[in-house]
Amino acid sequence: MDHDETACDRTQQGPDQGQKGRSRRQMLMAGAGTVLAGTLVGCGLTSNDDEAGAQTTSGGESVPASESILERIKRDKKIRFGVDLAFEPLQYRDPKTKEPTGYAVEVSKLLAEALGAKPEWVEVPFQELFAAQAAGRFDIAGIAAVNTPERAQQVAFAYAPTFLEGTYLFQRKGLNLTDKSQLNDSGITIAVLAGSAQANTAKLLFPKAKLKELADDVSAMADAETGRSDALFIGDYAVADAKAKGLALIEPEPVATAWNTYFMPLGDTPLHQFVTVFLQNKASDLTLANLWQQFVASKIDREGVRSAPVRDPYLVAAYAG
């Protein structure tokens, strides 16, 4: 039908076509010149189409818009990880070598090795990591985070966990609470990592309490240790450190348990698929479980707190059966 005819079709008609409306088109000749210029671009008749379809990475190089970061990593043999190294034992700098290490960092090194790439560490405060990923300041997060719907609007999370985080409530010396419900009081201040899953959970569970969101776990722990905060809401990886500071568990069971996993740019399907399969493989061959035992579980199991390493659920079910 006439109303379905495209602009490209009209510019390519022969001399005997379209006679009925010729005089009208002549009257509109001046305006048609401008429209035709735009039409020719859409018909692929310019030499700049490839340039328009290119994008610039944070490293400054120009690559096709359709190219996955995965291909660029394999080509350049380097991968830039976004990290906050203030979360021992998950990710931190070795005090002797000053090099990044910890559970998540060692998993990231294995991911880089699987791609034949050299890891580069781009340090960004935790609260800024998601916006920094969306802005292309690094290729992929080198640490794991809870995959919330809010964060998923900025970044894409892998479809397999890097670690499972149980969260626990501690109280300062002398408070002597016996039940977590006692924290829901306007006279109570709870220290948490700013922007963390614990912060969101605390808002839901203890709406009457004052929430003090601090820059990192070390600051939150110090706030409770010195009595500036009454309680500390923290992940299981920091249980041993919290107890060493003289803080006491309010309840022995975790308040909640959450997935933590890698995140990367939205829409990059090849990269997303690779990271997901990589994590699934490292769960099935027990690499994740062994690293978790080395860096995390060995420190907190002796405190009577159960941690859960990531294992392939299908293989676990097969062995159990």
LOBAMI-597017 format. One record per residue (C-alpha): x, y, z; residue number from 1; residue in three letters. Coordinates in nm, 3 decimals. Example, Ala and Ser with C-alpha at 12.3 -4.5 7.8 and 13.67 -1.06 7.14 Angstrom:
<nodes>
(node (1.230 -0.450 0.780) 1 ALA) (node (1.367 -0.106 0.714) 2 SER) 
</nodes>
This chain:
<nodes>
(node (0.000 0.000 0.000) 1 MET) (node (0.112 0.359 -0.065) 2 ASP) (node (0.141 0.452 0.304) 3 HIS) (node (0.381 0.159 0.357) 4 ASP) (node (0.620 0.273 0.081) 5 GLU) (node (0.957 0.367 0.231) 6 THR) (node (1.159 0.679 0.160) 7 ALA) (node (1.433 0.459 0.007) 8 CYS) (node (1.176 0.303 -0.231) 9 ASP) (node (1.063 0.644 -0.354) 10 ARG) (node (1.415 0.767 -0.429) 11 THR) (node (1.483 0.456 -0.636) 12 GLN) (node (1.167 0.462 -0.858) 13 GLN) (node (1.206 0.466 -1.238) 14 GLY) (node (1.102 0.762 -1.465) 15 PRO) (node (0.758 0.612 -1.545) 16 ASP) (node (0.658 0.563 -1.182) 17 GLN) (node (0.470 0.801 -0.959) 18 GLY) (node (0.329 1.023 -1.243) 19 GLN) (node (0.005 1.105 -1.062) 20 LYS) (node (0.165 1.315 -0.790) 21 GLY) (node (0.445 1.476 -1.002) 22 ARG) (node (0.312 1.835 -1.011) 23 SER) (node (0.262 1.836 -0.636) 24 ARG) (node (0.618 1.715 -0.579) 25 ARG) (node (0.748 1.993 -0.804) 26 GLN) (node (0.578 2.251 -0.583) 27 MET) (node (0.759 2.102 -0.284) 28 LEU) (node (1.100 2.082 -0.454) 29 MET) (node (1.279 2.319 -0.218) 30 ALA) (node (1.174 2.133 0.096) 31 GLY) (node (1.241 1.796 -0.064) 32 ALA) (node (1.611 1.877 -0.094) 33 GLY) (node (1.650 1.877 0.281) 34 THR) (node (1.443 1.562 0.328) 35 VAL) (node (1.636 1.385 0.051) 36 LEU) (node (1.969 1.452 0.222) 37 ALA) (node (1.845 1.282 0.535) 38 GLY) (node (1.693 0.999 0.332) 39 THR) (node (2.023 0.925 0.157) 40 LEU) (node (2.193 0.883 0.493) 41 VAL) (node (1.928 0.632 0.597) 42 GLY) (node (1.967 0.444 0.263) 43 CYS) (node (2.335 0.382 0.329) 44 GLY) (node (2.467 0.626 0.065) 45 LEU) (node (2.729 0.796 0.286) 46 THR) (node (3.085 0.698 0.377) 47 SER) (node (3.048 0.780 0.749) 48 ASN) (node (2.818 0.498 0.860) 49 ASP) (node (3.097 0.291 1.020) 50 ASP) (node (3.223 0.593 1.214) 51 GLU) (node (2.874 0.667 1.343) 52 ALA) (node (2.842 0.309 1.466) 53 GLY) (node (3.165 0.316 1.663) 54 ALA) (node (3.207 0.372 2.036) 55 GLN) (node (3.501 0.480 2.247) 56 THR) (node (3.603 0.270 2.545) 57 THR) (node (3.731 0.413 2.871) 58 SER) (node (4.082 0.327 2.748) 59 GLY) (node (4.035 0.569 2.457) 60 GLY) (node (4.037 0.317 2.171) 61 GLU) (node (3.763 0.313 1.908) 62 SER) (node (3.579 -0.017 1.864) 63 VAL) (node (3.259 -0.112 1.679) 64 PRO) (node (2.945 -0.053 1.884) 65 ALA) (node (2.851 -0.418 1.839) 66 SER) (node (3.179 -0.556 1.978) 67 GLU) (node (3.158 -0.725 2.314) 68 SER) (node (3.399 -0.622 2.587) 69 ILE) (node (3.483 -0.992 2.596) 70 LEU) (node (3.633 -0.970 2.247) 71 GLU) (node (3.828 -0.656 2.334) 72 ARG) (node (3.970 -0.827 2.646) 73 ILE) (node (4.084 -1.130 2.445) 74 LYS) (node (4.233 -0.910 2.174) 75 ARG) (node (4.420 -0.670 2.405) 76 ASP) (node (4.500 -0.939 2.665) 77 LYS) (node (4.411 -0.714 2.957) 78 LYS) (node (4.103 -0.678 3.176) 79 ILE) (node (4.023 -0.384 3.401) 80 ARG) (node (3.851 -0.481 3.726) 81 PHE) (node (3.667 -0.226 3.941) 82 GLY) (node (3.744 -0.290 4.308) 83 VAL) (node (3.717 -0.147 4.659) 84 ASP) (node (4.001 -0.308 4.852) 85 LEU) (node (3.872 -0.219 5.199) 86 ALA) (node (3.689 -0.545 5.274) 87 PHE) (node (3.926 -0.799 5.425) 88 GLU) (node (3.913 -1.099 5.382) 89 PRO) (node (3.711 -1.059 5.061) 90 LEU) (node (3.931 -0.802 4.891) 91 GLN) (node (4.225 -0.610 5.036) 92 TYR) (node (4.594 -0.537 4.987) 93 ARG) (node (4.841 -0.783 5.131) 94 ASP) (node (5.026 -0.589 5.405) 95 PRO) (node (5.359 -0.738 5.296) 96 LYS) (node (5.341 -0.727 4.917) 97 THR) (node (5.087 -0.441 4.886) 98 LYS) (node (4.926 -0.642 4.607) 99 GLU) (node (4.548 -0.701 4.588) 100 PRO) (node (4.433 -1.034 4.732) 101 THR) (node (4.141 -1.191 4.917) 102 GLY) (node (3.863 -1.429 4.819) 103 TYR) (node (3.702 -1.216 4.546) 104 ALA) (node (4.033 -1.090 4.409) 105 VAL) (node (4.170 -1.444 4.373) 106 GLU) (node (3.853 -1.548 4.188) 107 VAL) (node (3.897 -1.246 3.960) 108 SER) (node (4.257 -1.345 3.888) 109 LYS) (node (4.133 -1.688 3.777) 110 LEU) (node (3.872 -1.522 3.553) 111 LEU) (node (4.146 -1.313 3.390) 112 ALA) (node (4.361 -1.623 3.347) 113 GLU) (node (4.073 -1.803 3.173) 114 ALA) (node (4.070 -1.520 2.917) 115 LEU) (node (4.447 -1.508 2.875) 116 GLY) (node (4.442 -1.151 3.007) 117 ALA) (node (4.642 -0.950 3.258) 118 LYS) (node (4.429 -0.804 3.541) 119 PRO) (node (4.439 -0.431 3.611) 120 GLU) (node (4.278 -0.297 3.930) 121 TRP) (node (4.073 0.023 3.914) 122 VAL) (node (4.002 0.130 4.273) 123 GLU) (node (3.661 0.289 4.329) 124 VAL) (node (3.474 0.337 4.661) 125 PRO) (node (3.206 0.070 4.700) 126 PHE) (node (2.916 0.317 4.689) 127 GLN) (node (3.037 0.448 4.350) 128 GLU) (node (3.110 0.113 4.185) 129 LEU) (node (2.772 0.071 4.014) 130 PHE) (node (2.767 0.418 3.858) 131 ALA) (node (3.133 0.377 3.761) 132 ALA) (node (3.054 0.048 3.586) 133 GLN) (node (2.764 0.207 3.401) 134 ALA) (node (2.996 0.492 3.296) 135 ALA) (node (3.255 0.248 3.155) 136 GLY) (node (3.538 0.327 3.396) 137 ARG) (node (3.632 -0.043 3.401) 138 PHE) (node (3.538 -0.360 3.213) 139 ASP) (node (3.379 -0.562 3.493) 140 ILE) (node (3.356 -0.553 3.870) 141 ALA) (node (3.643 -0.738 4.033) 142 GLY) (node (3.441 -0.792 4.349) 143 ILE) (node (3.095 -0.928 4.414) 144 ALA) (node (2.784 -0.745 4.534) 145 ALA) (node (2.423 -0.829 4.623) 146 VAL) (node (2.212 -0.838 4.307) 147 ASN) (node (1.928 -0.602 4.399) 148 THR) (node (1.662 -0.481 4.150) 149 PRO) (node (1.775 -0.121 4.206) 150 GLU) (node (2.136 -0.199 4.113) 151 ARG) (node (2.022 -0.410 3.817) 152 ALA) (node (1.891 -0.093 3.653) 153 GLN) (node (2.252 0.023 3.614) 154 GLN) (node (2.448 -0.300 3.569) 155 VAL) (node (2.399 -0.664 3.468) 156 ALA) (node (2.460 -0.929 3.734) 157 PHE) (node (2.591 -1.277 3.651) 158 ALA) (node (2.339 -1.560 3.678) 159 TYR) (node (2.553 -1.754 3.929) 160 ALA) (node (2.676 -1.650 4.275) 161 PRO) (node (3.036 -1.570 4.367) 162 THR) (node (2.963 -1.610 4.737) 163 PHE) (node (2.668 -1.635 4.975) 164 LEU) (node (2.660 -1.372 5.248) 165 GLU) (node (2.491 -1.436 5.579) 166 GLY) (node (2.433 -1.113 5.773) 167 THR) (node (2.460 -1.081 6.150) 168 TYR) (node (2.374 -0.828 6.418) 169 LEU) (node (2.625 -0.736 6.688) 170 PHE) (node (2.582 -0.507 6.987) 171 GLN) (node (2.822 -0.284 7.178) 172 ARG) (node (2.949 -0.371 7.523) 173 LYS) (node (2.698 -0.315 7.803) 174 GLY) (node (2.385 -0.304 7.587) 175 LEU) (node (2.275 -0.659 7.677) 176 ASN) (node (1.997 -0.704 7.421) 177 LEU) (node (1.853 -1.056 7.395) 178 THR) (node (1.641 -1.027 7.081) 179 ASP) (node (1.691 -0.838 6.755) 180 LYS) (node (1.340 -0.687 6.779) 181 SER) (node (1.471 -0.470 7.061) 182 GLN) (node (1.670 -0.275 6.805) 183 LEU) (node (1.352 -0.125 6.661) 184 ASN) (node (1.365 0.172 6.896) 185 ASP) (node (1.424 0.544 6.835) 186 SER) (node (1.698 0.540 7.097) 187 GLY) (node (1.903 0.281 6.907) 188 ILE) (node (2.169 0.361 6.646) 189 THR) (node (2.278 0.089 6.401) 190 ILE) (node (2.606 0.117 6.208) 191 ALA) (node (2.614 -0.026 5.853) 192 VAL) (node (2.809 0.002 5.531) 193 LEU) (node (2.655 0.279 5.320) 194 ALA) (node (2.456 0.151 5.024) 195 GLY) (node (2.484 -0.211 5.135) 196 SER) (node (2.225 -0.487 5.147) 197 ALA) (node (2.244 -0.464 5.528) 198 GLN) (node (2.145 -0.097 5.511) 199 ALA) (node (1.835 -0.183 5.307) 200 ASN) (node (1.742 -0.472 5.537) 201 THR) (node (1.788 -0.261 5.850) 202 ALA) (node (1.551 0.003 5.713) 203 LYS) (node (1.284 -0.264 5.670) 204 LEU) (node (1.336 -0.446 6.001) 205 LEU) (node (1.411 -0.151 6.228) 206 PHE) (node (1.231 0.156 6.088) 207 PRO) (node (1.230 0.334 6.425) 208 LYS) (node (1.605 0.302 6.481) 209 ALA) (node (1.862 0.553 6.361) 210 LYS) (node (2.070 0.413 6.075) 211 LEU) (node (2.429 0.536 6.051) 212 LYS) (node (2.568 0.456 5.705) 213 GLU) (node (2.948 0.467 5.699) 214 LEU) (node (3.208 0.447 5.422) 215 ALA) (node (3.334 0.094 5.492) 216 ASP) (node (3.307 -0.201 5.728) 217 ASP) (node (3.609 -0.089 5.929) 218 VAL) (node (3.445 0.246 6.007) 219 SER) (node (3.112 0.081 6.094) 220 ALA) (node (3.284 -0.166 6.325) 221 MET) (node (3.482 0.110 6.498) 222 ALA) (node (3.164 0.309 6.551) 223 ASP) (node (3.005 0.022 6.744) 224 ALA) (node (3.328 -0.065 6.925) 225 GLU) (node (3.361 0.289 7.065) 226 THR) (node (2.992 0.311 7.160) 227 GLY) (node (2.900 0.579 6.907) 228 ARG) (node (2.659 0.320 6.764) 229 SER) (node (2.464 0.063 6.964) 230 ASP) (node (2.468 -0.212 6.706) 231 ALA) (node (2.651 -0.330 6.397) 232 LEU) (node (2.488 -0.504 6.098) 233 PHE) (node (2.753 -0.683 5.897) 234 ILE) (node (2.827 -0.976 5.665) 235 GLY) (node (2.950 -1.311 5.794) 236 ASP) (node (3.297 -1.253 5.648) 237 TYR) (node (3.356 -0.989 5.919) 238 ALA) (node (3.226 -1.194 6.215) 239 VAL) (node (3.572 -1.282 6.347) 240 ALA) (node (3.686 -0.920 6.335) 241 ASP) (node (3.370 -0.799 6.511) 242 ALA) (node (3.418 -1.050 6.793) 243 LYS) (node (3.783 -0.952 6.822) 244 ALA) (node (3.667 -0.593 6.882) 245 LYS) (node (3.460 -0.707 7.180) 246 GLY) (node (3.123 -0.690 7.008) 247 LEU) (node (2.865 -0.959 7.089) 248 ALA) (node (2.624 -1.142 6.859) 249 LEU) (node (2.263 -1.062 6.940) 250 ILE) (node (2.143 -1.388 6.784) 251 GLU) (node (2.349 -1.684 6.656) 252 PRO) (node (2.146 -1.726 6.337) 253 GLU) (node (2.188 -1.495 6.035) 254 PRO) (node (1.923 -1.229 5.994) 255 VAL) (node (1.932 -1.283 5.619) 256 ALA) (node (2.141 -1.450 5.350) 257 THR) (node (2.201 -1.297 5.008) 258 ALA) (node (2.367 -1.373 4.677) 259 TRP) (node (2.679 -1.176 4.592) 260 ASN) (node (2.804 -1.192 4.236) 261 THR) (node (2.994 -1.011 3.962) 262 TYR) (node (2.838 -0.729 3.766) 263 PHE) (node (2.918 -0.585 3.425) 264 MET) (node (2.771 -0.348 3.162) 265 PRO) (node (2.410 -0.392 3.059) 266 LEU) (node (2.346 -0.556 2.724) 267 GLY) (node (2.682 -0.731 2.672) 268 ASP) (node (2.550 -1.086 2.626) 269 THR) (node (2.881 -1.262 2.539) 270 PRO) (node (3.056 -1.120 2.846) 271 LEU) (node (2.759 -1.197 3.069) 272 HIS) (node (2.741 -1.556 2.943) 273 GLN) (node (3.114 -1.611 2.991) 274 PHE) (node (3.117 -1.484 3.351) 275 VAL) (node (2.811 -1.693 3.442) 276 THR) (node (2.959 -2.011 3.296) 277 VAL) (node (3.296 -1.937 3.458) 278 PHE) (node (3.132 -1.914 3.802) 279 LEU) (node (2.927 -2.228 3.743) 280 GLN) (node (3.244 -2.415 3.647) 281 ASN) (node (3.438 -2.292 3.950) 282 LYS) (node (3.149 -2.397 4.174) 283 ALA) (node (3.140 -2.747 4.026) 284 SER) (node (3.516 -2.809 4.052) 285 ASP) (node (3.515 -2.680 4.414) 286 LEU) (node (3.748 -2.388 4.341) 287 THR) (node (3.505 -2.142 4.503) 288 LEU) (node (3.454 -2.364 4.806) 289 ALA) (node (3.829 -2.409 4.856) 290 ASN) (node (3.904 -2.037 4.825) 291 LEU) (node (3.617 -1.959 5.064) 292 TRP) (node (3.762 -2.198 5.319) 293 GLN) (node (4.107 -2.044 5.280) 294 GLN) (node (4.012 -1.679 5.311) 295 PHE) (node (3.681 -1.669 5.500) 296 VAL) (node (3.545 -1.987 5.659) 297 ALA) (node (3.866 -2.076 5.840) 298 SER) (node (3.837 -1.750 6.035) 299 LYS) (node (3.468 -1.751 6.122) 300 ILE) (node (3.386 -2.120 6.172) 301 ASP) (node (3.575 -2.117 6.501) 302 ARG) (node (3.343 -1.838 6.620) 303 GLU) (node (3.048 -2.076 6.599) 304 GLY) (node (2.903 -1.906 6.292) 305 VAL) (node (2.819 -2.127 5.997) 306 ARG) (node (2.927 -2.005 5.656) 307 SER) (node (2.805 -2.144 5.326) 308 ALA) (node (3.057 -2.190 5.041) 309 PRO) (node (2.925 -2.187 4.686) 310 VAL) (node (2.894 -2.536 4.540) 311 ARG) (node (2.712 -2.659 4.232) 312 ASP) (node (2.357 -2.736 4.358) 313 PRO) (node (2.299 -3.018 4.109) 314 TYR) (node (2.618 -3.199 4.207) 315 LEU) (node (2.540 -3.150 4.576) 316 VAL) (node (2.197 -3.306 4.519) 317 ALA) (node (2.351 -3.593 4.323) 318 ALA) (node (2.598 -3.679 4.598) 319 TYR) (node (2.330 -3.645 4.865) 320 ALA) (node (2.107 -3.887 4.678) 321 GLY) 
</nodes>
